[in-house]
Amino acid sequence: MSGRAQPNHCPYCGDDNLWPHLPAEDAEAPGASWECRSCLRKFDVKYHGMIARPGGNR
């Protein structure tokens, strides 16, 4: 699995005009943010982990 996966659509407007947001030099987590150039919003995507499968592991 890639260390950095790209989102497919903006969570605000649904457009796919997404670019990695280039953080300032003093940013804590470089490369963690994305910018939508359609609605001009910046957002983060975070992986929280796996969820349990309903009904147990089969």
N, CA, C and O atoms as CSV, one atom per row, in Angstrom:
chain,resi,resn,atom,element,x,y,z
A,1,MET,N,N,0.841,-1.181,0.000
A,1,MET,CA,C,0.000,0.000,0.000
A,1,MET,C,C,0.881,1.237,0.000
A,1,MET,O,O,1.913,1.270,0.672
A,2,SER,N,N,0.490,2.227,-0.731
A,2,SER,CA,C,1.243,3.461,-0.838
A,2,SER,C,C,1.198,4.237,0.466
A,2,SER,O,O,0.203,4.186,1.189
A,3,GLY,N,N,2.254,4.944,0.763
A,3,GLY,CA,C,2.287,5.770,1.957
A,3,GLY,C,C,1.417,6.998,1.823
A,3,GLY,O,O,1.052,7.616,2.823
A,4,ARG,N,N,1.080,7.358,0.597
A,4,ARG,CA,C,0.273,8.550,0.371
A,4,ARG,C,C,-0.696,8.275,-0.767
A,4,ARG,O,O,-0.289,8.163,-1.923
A,5,ALA,N,N,-1.946,8.170,-0.449
A,5,ALA,CA,C,-2.966,7.930,-1.466
A,5,ALA,C,C,-3.695,9.237,-1.765
A,5,ALA,O,O,-3.926,10.047,-0.868
A,6,GLN,N,N,-4.047,9.432,-3.008
A,6,GLN,CA,C,-4.734,10.653,-3.410
A,6,GLN,C,C,-6.236,10.468,-3.324
A,6,GLN,O,O,-6.761,9.462,-3.801
A,7,PRO,N,N,-6.944,11.430,-2.718
A,7,PRO,CA,C,-8.407,11.358,-2.743
A,7,PRO,C,C,-8.905,11.562,-4.174
A,7,PRO,O,O,-8.246,12.214,-4.983
A,8,ASN,N,N,-10.054,11.007,-4.470
A,8,ASN,CA,C,-10.606,11.095,-5.827
A,8,ASN,C,C,-11.457,12.332,-6.049
A,8,ASN,O,O,-11.509,12.861,-7.160
A,9,HIS,N,N,-12.133,12.801,-4.989
A,9,HIS,CA,C,-13.033,13.940,-5.116
A,9,HIS,C,C,-12.927,14.831,-3.890
A,9,HIS,O,O,-12.589,14.371,-2.799
A,10,CYS,N,N,-13.218,16.099,-4.079
A,10,CYS,CA,C,-13.262,17.056,-2.970
A,10,CYS,C,C,-14.457,16.717,-2.078
A,10,CYS,O,O,-15.557,16.519,-2.593
A,11,PRO,N,N,-14.273,16.645,-0.752
A,11,PRO,CA,C,-15.403,16.332,0.127
A,11,PRO,C,C,-16.413,17.477,0.245
A,11,PRO,O,O,-17.492,17.281,0.804
A,12,TYR,N,N,-16.091,18.652,-0.263
A,12,TYR,CA,C,-16.984,19.805,-0.168
A,12,TYR,C,C,-17.802,20.031,-1.436
A,12,TYR,O,O,-19.020,20.198,-1.373
A,13,CYS,N,N,-17.115,20.036,-2.606
A,13,CYS,CA,C,-17.842,20.345,-3.844
A,13,CYS,C,C,-17.959,19.145,-4.785
A,13,CYS,O,O,-18.745,19.185,-5.732
A,14,GLY,N,N,-17.190,18.079,-4.542
A,14,GLY,CA,C,-17.273,16.881,-5.361
A,14,GLY,C,C,-16.427,16.916,-6.625
A,14,GLY,O,O,-16.399,15.934,-7.368
A,15,ASP,N,N,-15.744,18.011,-6.884
A,15,ASP,CA,C,-14.921,18.113,-8.090
A,15,ASP,C,C,-13.632,17.305,-7.919
A,15,ASP,O,O,-13.268,16.936,-6.803
A,16,ASP,N,N,-12.949,17.035,-9.027
A,16,ASP,CA,C,-11.726,16.244,-8.958
A,16,ASP,C,C,-10.472,17.070,-9.278
A,16,ASP,O,O,-9.434,16.510,-9.631
A,17,ASN,N,N,-10.567,18.376,-9.157
A,17,ASN,CA,C,-9.434,19.273,-9.413
A,17,ASN,C,C,-8.618,19.421,-8.122
A,17,ASN,O,O,-8.576,20.495,-7.523
A,18,LEU,N,N,-7.965,18.311,-7.699
A,18,LEU,CA,C,-7.246,18.268,-6.429
A,18,LEU,C,C,-5.738,18.283,-6.637
A,18,LEU,O,O,-5.220,17.696,-7.587
A,19,TRP,N,N,-5.048,18.963,-5.734
A,19,TRP,CA,C,-3.594,19.079,-5.777
A,19,TRP,C,C,-3.057,18.962,-4.359
A,19,TRP,O,O,-3.725,19.380,-3.414
A,20,PRO,N,N,-1.856,18.399,-4.191
A,20,PRO,CA,C,-1.245,18.407,-2.856
A,20,PRO,C,C,-1.031,19.850,-2.410
A,20,PRO,O,O,-0.561,20.684,-3.184
A,21,HIS,N,N,-1.373,20.133,-1.178
A,21,HIS,CA,C,-1.170,21.481,-0.644
A,21,HIS,C,C,0.270,21.589,-0.171
A,21,HIS,O,O,0.715,20.791,0.653
A,22,LEU,N,N,0.984,22.548,-0.674
A,22,LEU,CA,C,2.375,22.736,-0.281
A,22,LEU,C,C,2.414,23.550,1.005
A,22,LEU,O,O,2.070,24.732,1.009
A,23,PRO,N,N,2.834,22.912,2.102
A,23,PRO,CA,C,2.807,23.600,3.399
A,23,PRO,C,C,3.948,24.597,3.542
A,23,PRO,O,O,4.928,24.566,2.798
A,24,ALA,N,N,3.790,25.477,4.517
A,24,ALA,CA,C,4.868,26.399,4.855
A,24,ALA,C,C,6.025,25.607,5.450
A,24,ALA,O,O,5.850,24.457,5.851
A,25,GLU,N,N,7.178,26.203,5.506
A,25,GLU,CA,C,8.367,25.509,5.999
A,25,GLU,C,C,8.229,25.050,7.447
A,25,GLU,O,O,8.880,24.084,7.847
A,26,ASP,N,N,7.403,25.715,8.234
A,26,ASP,CA,C,7.264,25.364,9.651
A,26,ASP,C,C,6.079,24.432,9.914
A,26,ASP,O,O,5.680,24.260,11.066
A,27,ALA,N,N,5.515,23.832,8.870
A,27,ALA,CA,C,4.361,22.938,9.045
A,27,ALA,C,C,4.784,21.643,9.745
A,27,ALA,O,O,5.915,21.181,9.593
A,28,GLU,N,N,3.849,21.065,10.519
A,28,GLU,CA,C,4.146,19.853,11.290
A,28,GLU,C,C,4.186,18.605,10.419
A,28,GLU,O,O,5.105,17.798,10.556
A,29,ALA,N,N,3.221,18.425,9.532
A,29,ALA,CA,C,3.133,17.207,8.722
A,29,ALA,C,C,3.096,17.568,7.241
A,29,ALA,O,O,2.010,17.683,6.673
A,30,PRO,N,N,4.239,17.747,6.605
A,30,PRO,CA,C,4.243,18.117,5.189
A,30,PRO,C,C,3.601,17.043,4.320
A,30,PRO,O,O,3.823,15.851,4.530
A,31,GLY,N,N,2.807,17.470,3.348
A,31,GLY,CA,C,2.176,16.541,2.427
A,31,GLY,C,C,0.894,15.922,2.932
A,31,GLY,O,O,0.345,15.037,2.276
A,32,ALA,N,N,0.396,16.359,4.083
A,32,ALA,CA,C,-0.808,15.761,4.653
A,32,ALA,C,C,-2.084,16.445,4.170
A,32,ALA,O,O,-3.176,15.918,4.385
A,33,SER,N,N,-1.976,17.592,3.532
A,33,SER,CA,C,-3.154,18.353,3.123
A,33,SER,C,C,-3.324,18.355,1.611
A,33,SER,O,O,-2.360,18.217,0.857
A,34,TRP,N,N,-4.570,18.513,1.189
A,34,TRP,CA,C,-4.928,18.623,-0.223
A,34,TRP,C,C,-5.688,19.912,-0.438
A,34,TRP,O,O,-6.359,20.401,0.470
A,35,GLU,N,N,-5.588,20.469,-1.640
A,35,GLU,CA,C,-6.354,21.666,-1.967
A,35,GLU,C,C,-7.209,21.399,-3.186
A,35,GLU,O,O,-6.780,20.755,-4.143
A,36,CYS,N,N,-8.425,21.908,-3.129
A,36,CYS,CA,C,-9.331,21.830,-4.269
A,36,CYS,C,C,-9.273,23.179,-4.974
A,36,CYS,O,O,-9.593,24.210,-4.382
A,37,ARG,N,N,-8.869,23.170,-6.223
A,37,ARG,CA,C,-8.743,24.429,-6.954
A,37,ARG,C,C,-10.053,24.862,-7.592
A,37,ARG,O,O,-10.107,25.895,-8.258
A,38,SER,N,N,-11.106,24.082,-7.395
A,38,SER,CA,C,-12.427,24.486,-7.876
A,38,SER,C,C,-13.141,25.335,-6.835
A,38,SER,O,O,-13.656,26.407,-7.151
A,39,CYS,N,N,-13.172,24.852,-5.576
A,39,CYS,CA,C,-13.872,25.598,-4.518
A,39,CYS,C,C,-12.901,26.312,-3.576
A,39,CYS,O,O,-13.326,26.976,-2.630
A,40,LEU,N,N,-11.593,26.175,-3.835
A,40,LEU,CA,C,-10.540,26.862,-3.081
A,40,LEU,C,C,-10.528,26.505,-1.599
A,40,LEU,O,O,-10.292,27.361,-0.746
A,41,ARG,N,N,-10.783,25.235,-1.301
A,41,ARG,CA,C,-10.721,24.752,0.080
A,41,ARG,C,C,-9.530,23.829,0.250
A,41,ARG,O,O,-9.101,23.164,-0.693
A,42,LYS,N,N,-8.996,23.796,1.479
A,42,LYS,CA,C,-7.909,22.895,1.838
A,42,LYS,C,C,-8.456,21.901,2.848
A,42,LYS,O,O,-9.202,22.281,3.750
A,43,PHE,N,N,-8.089,20.614,2.705
A,43,PHE,CA,C,-8.577,19.601,3.642
A,43,PHE,C,C,-7.508,18.545,3.861
A,43,PHE,O,O,-6.573,18.419,3.070
A,44,ASP,N,N,-7.650,17.792,4.937
A,44,ASP,CA,C,-6.738,16.706,5.280
A,44,ASP,C,C,-7.454,15.377,5.130
A,44,ASP,O,O,-8.669,15.288,5.305
A,45,VAL,N,N,-6.692,14.349,4.806
A,45,VAL,CA,C,-7.199,12.985,4.744
A,45,VAL,C,C,-6.367,12.173,5.721
A,45,VAL,O,O,-5.138,12.171,5.643
A,46,LYS,N,N,-7.032,11.480,6.643
A,46,LYS,CA,C,-6.316,10.710,7.644
A,46,LYS,C,C,-6.835,9.277,7.674
A,46,LYS,O,O,-8.041,9.034,7.711
A,47,TYR,N,N,-5.907,8.350,7.658
A,47,TYR,CA,C,-6.245,6.926,7.767
A,47,TYR,C,C,-6.287,6.568,9.244
A,47,TYR,O,O,-5.304,6.763,9.959
A,48,HIS,N,N,-7.423,6.043,9.709
A,48,HIS,CA,C,-7.594,5.720,11.121
A,48,HIS,C,C,-7.347,4.253,11.426
A,48,HIS,O,O,-7.087,3.913,12.580
A,49,GLY,N,N,-7.415,3.382,10.448
A,49,GLY,CA,C,-7.179,1.958,10.662
A,49,GLY,C,C,-8.310,1.116,10.111
A,49,GLY,O,O,-9.258,1.624,9.511
A,50,MET,N,N,-8.187,-0.179,10.327
A,50,MET,CA,C,-9.174,-1.129,9.829
A,50,MET,C,C,-10.337,-1.244,10.808
A,50,MET,O,O,-10.171,-1.038,12.011
A,51,ILE,N,N,-11.514,-1.577,10.282
A,51,ILE,CA,C,-12.689,-1.808,11.118
A,51,ILE,C,C,-12.970,-3.312,11.131
A,51,ILE,O,O,-12.553,-4.048,10.237
A,52,ALA,N,N,-13.685,-3.745,12.163
A,52,ALA,CA,C,-14.005,-5.159,12.266
A,52,ALA,C,C,-15.045,-5.540,11.222
A,52,ALA,O,O,-15.970,-4.774,10.953
A,53,ARG,N,N,-14.896,-6.706,10.643
A,53,ARG,CA,C,-15.838,-7.217,9.662
A,53,ARG,C,C,-17.103,-7.684,10.372
A,53,ARG,O,O,-17.000,-8.404,11.365
A,54,PRO,N,N,-18.293,-7.307,9.906
A,54,PRO,CA,C,-19.530,-7.784,10.535
A,54,PRO,C,C,-19.613,-9.308,10.494
A,54,PRO,O,O,-19.356,-9.906,9.449
A,55,GLY,N,N,-19.961,-9.937,11.594
A,55,GLY,CA,C,-20.102,-11.381,11.644
A,55,GLY,C,C,-18.804,-12.129,11.905
A,55,GLY,O,O,-18.768,-13.356,11.808
A,56,GLY,N,N,-17.726,-11.398,12.238
A,56,GLY,CA,C,-16.446,-12.053,12.520
A,56,GLY,C,C,-15.615,-12.245,11.273
A,56,GLY,O,O,-16.028,-11.870,10.175
A,57,ASN,N,N,-14.452,-12.825,11.442
A,57,ASN,CA,C,-13.538,-13.073,10.310
A,57,ASN,C,C,-13.883,-14.378,9.612
A,57,ASN,O,O,-13.882,-15.444,10.227
A,58,ARG,N,N,-14.177,-14.284,8.331
A,58,ARG,CA,C,-14.474,-15.481,7.543
A,58,ARG,C,C,-13.610,-15.514,6.337
A,58,ARG,O,O,-13.703,-16.445,5.537
